[in-house]
Amino acid sequence: MYFTSDTVAFLDGEFVPAEQATCGVYAQSLHYGYAVFEGIRAYQTPAGTRIFKAEEHYERLHYSCKAVGLPLAYSVDELTRISYEVLERNNLTDAYIRPLVYAATPNMSLKAAASGNLLIAVWEWGKYLGDQLLRLTISPYERPNPKAVPIEAKVSGHYVNSIIASTEAKGRGYDEALLLDMHGYVAEGPGANFFFERNGELYTAPQGSILRGITRNTIIDLAREACITVHEQFFRPEELRTASAAFMTGTAAEVIGVASVDDVTFSTPFQQTIGGLLARHYQALVTGQPVRTESLEVRT
């Protein structure tokens, strides 16, 4: 349940009942997927409710708007302040925040919008991919070509590709898809970045055909702080045969371990992997808890 009759959303300068936050059927965004969004989490911490990396998320929202020509009339500070107020009005502490910038003016043309509309909604949402290790499969669908669309922008229309890939994978009995880029290199999941471990080091796809997720960047920072080498480089699915473990990251998914990719099974217990260690450190970071010092025996 995303909202009830008591839920409040922010829409174009006003706090309104969520069920009244509507969009006309001739809106340009509705017809063409011409909108941008963010996925952000707020956590209950010892210092109160805190939105994790609000500045980074709203800076990316501004970047996405600029990339597709959608005007956004709110600053990063204003967007952050509004988000906290939406949380407060809904009495939420641990919650998911969805800002959406779209074009609501009736317009069937293929031109950039003259004005943008802003919705900020919140709801309670568990980990998007659950808590169990994931069985992935290489998708027959590729990530969009970065020469066709601005891949680094979080554009609503891009996620049609994600829906198709995820649905196809689940139809074959897997938990989620893993997409390649147009050159056959591993890119990312439909809504999460992908890492694998080998010989005590981490590997993940570089800039190119991926969304460089904010959770991905946080995990890289945590790893390097722990003196774990992280390689941002291209790799093919065959290289996963030499991996000892793998995991996925995203704001909605947080950090979730991977059990297998098609016929490649990772036998090391996730809690004993680098990913398991970083998952615990990430959870401590976002909830404002002290990071527990751990020794990690990396199995290869």
SVG drawing of the C-alpha trace seen along z (x, -y; Angstrom):
<svg xmlns="http://www.w3.org/2000/svg" viewBox="-9 -28 53 52">
<polyline fill="none" stroke="black" stroke-width="0.4" points="0.0,0.0 1.7,-3.2 -0.9,-5.6 -4.1,-5.8 -6.7,-8.4 -4.5,-10.1 -1.3,-10.2 0.0,-13.6 2.2,-14.4 3.8,-17.5 2.6,-18.6 3.6,-21.9 4.1,-24.0 1.3,-22.5 0.8,-19.6 -2.2,-17.7 -3.9,-14.4 -2.0,-11.8 -5.3,-10.6 -5.7,-14.1 -2.2,-14.3 -3.3,-13.5 -2.1,-14.1 -4.2,-14.8 -4.4,-12.1 -2.9,-14.4 0.3,-15.0 3.4,-14.7 5.1,-12.6 2.3,-10.1 2.5,-9.4 6.3,-9.4 7.8,-8.5 9.3,-12.0 10.0,-12.4 12.9,-12.1 12.9,-10.8 15.0,-9.9 14.8,-7.1 15.9,-8.2 15.7,-6.6 15.2,-8.2 16.3,-6.3 15.6,-6.6 18.9,-7.4 19.9,-8.3 19.8,-11.9 16.3,-11.6 15.1,-11.0 17.8,-11.5 17.6,-11.4 20.7,-9.6 22.7,-11.7 19.9,-14.0 22.3,-16.5 23.7,-13.9 20.3,-12.6 18.9,-16.1 22.0,-17.2 21.4,-14.1 17.8,-15.1 18.9,-18.5 21.4,-16.8 18.7,-14.5 16.3,-17.4 19.0,-19.3 19.9,-16.2 16.3,-15.9 15.2,-19.6 12.8,-19.5 12.7,-22.7 13.0,-22.3 12.3,-25.5 13.5,-24.2 17.0,-24.2 18.7,-21.3 18.1,-22.9 14.4,-23.5 13.9,-19.9 15.6,-18.6 13.5,-20.8 10.2,-19.8 11.2,-16.1 11.6,-16.3 8.3,-18.1 6.5,-15.4 8.0,-12.8 6.8,-14.7 3.3,-15.2 3.0,-11.5 4.6,-10.6 7.3,-8.5 10.8,-8.0 12.1,-5.0 10.7,-5.6 11.3,-5.7 11.1,-9.1 10.1,-9.5 10.6,-12.9 9.3,-13.0 9.7,-15.8 7.3,-15.6 5.5,-17.6 1.8,-17.8 0.8,-20.3 -1.3,-18.7 1.2,-18.3 1.6,-15.6 4.7,-17.2 8.2,-15.7 9.7,-18.9 11.3,-19.8 8.7,-21.0 8.4,-24.7 7.6,-24.0 8.1,-21.1 5.9,-19.8 7.2,-18.4 5.7,-15.5 7.3,-14.3 5.7,-11.2 6.8,-9.0 5.9,-5.5 7.2,-2.7 9.1,-0.2 11.2,2.8 14.3,3.8 13.2,3.9 14.9,7.2 14.2,8.8 16.7,10.3 17.4,13.7 20.4,14.3 19.4,13.7 19.5,16.1 20.3,14.0 20.2,14.7 21.9,13.0 19.1,11.1 18.6,11.3 17.9,7.6 20.8,5.1 21.1,1.9 20.3,-1.2 23.1,-2.5 24.6,-5.6 24.8,-7.2 21.1,-7.0 20.0,-8.3 21.7,-10.0 22.4,-6.9 23.6,-8.9 20.2,-10.6 17.5,-8.8 14.8,-9.0 11.4,-7.3 11.4,-6.0 14.6,-4.2 12.9,-1.9 10.8,-0.3 14.0,1.6 14.2,2.6 10.6,3.8 11.0,6.0 14.3,7.5 13.1,8.2 9.8,9.7 11.5,11.9 14.0,13.2 11.3,13.9 9.2,15.7 12.1,18.2 12.2,18.8 15.0,16.4 14.9,13.6 16.3,10.9 18.0,10.1 21.6,9.1 22.0,7.0 24.9,6.7 25.9,3.6 25.9,3.4 29.5,4.8 28.7,7.9 30.1,6.6 28.2,7.0 26.5,3.7 24.0,3.9 20.6,5.2 17.3,3.6 17.4,1.4 20.7,2.1 24.4,2.1 26.4,5.3 29.7,6.2 31.7,9.5 34.6,10.5 37.8,12.3 41.0,12.8 39.9,10.3 39.2,7.6 36.0,6.1 35.0,5.6 32.2,3.5 31.3,2.0 32.7,-1.5 31.0,-4.5 29.4,-3.9 26.2,-1.9 25.4,-2.0 23.7,-4.4 26.5,-5.2 24.3,-4.7 24.7,-6.6 24.7,-3.4 27.3,-2.0 29.5,-5.0 29.0,-4.7 30.0,-1.0 33.1,-1.8 34.0,-4.5 33.5,-2.1 35.6,0.6 38.5,-1.8 38.3,-3.0 38.7,0.6 41.7,0.9 39.8,3.2 40.9,2.7 38.0,1.8 38.3,2.2 35.9,0.2 36.4,2.0 34.7,3.9 34.2,7.6 32.4,10.4 30.0,12.9 32.6,15.7 34.8,13.9 32.2,14.7 33.3,18.3 36.4,17.2 34.5,15.1 34.1,16.1 31.0,14.0 28.8,11.2 26.2,8.7 24.0,5.9 23.5,2.4 20.8,-0.3 18.9,-2.7 15.8,-0.6 17.6,2.7 20.4,1.5 23.1,4.3 21.9,7.8 24.0,10.9 23.9,13.0 23.7,16.8 24.3,17.5 24.3,16.2 22.9,18.8 25.2,21.8 27.7,20.0 27.1,20.6 29.0,18.7 29.7,21.1 31.2,18.7 28.6,17.8 27.6,14.2 28.3,13.1 31.9,14.2 32.4,12.1 33.5,8.6 29.9,7.9 28.6,9.1 31.1,7.0 30.2,3.9 26.5,4.6 26.9,4.4 29.0,1.2 26.4,-0.3 23.6,0.4 25.5,-1.1 26.3,-4.2 22.7,-4.9 21.2,-4.4 23.8,-6.4 25.2,-3.5 28.9,-2.9 30.7,-0.7 31.9,2.5 35.5,3.4 35.6,6.8 38.3,9.0 37.4,10.5 38.6,13.9 38.2,13.7 37.7,17.0 38.6,17.5"/>
</svg>
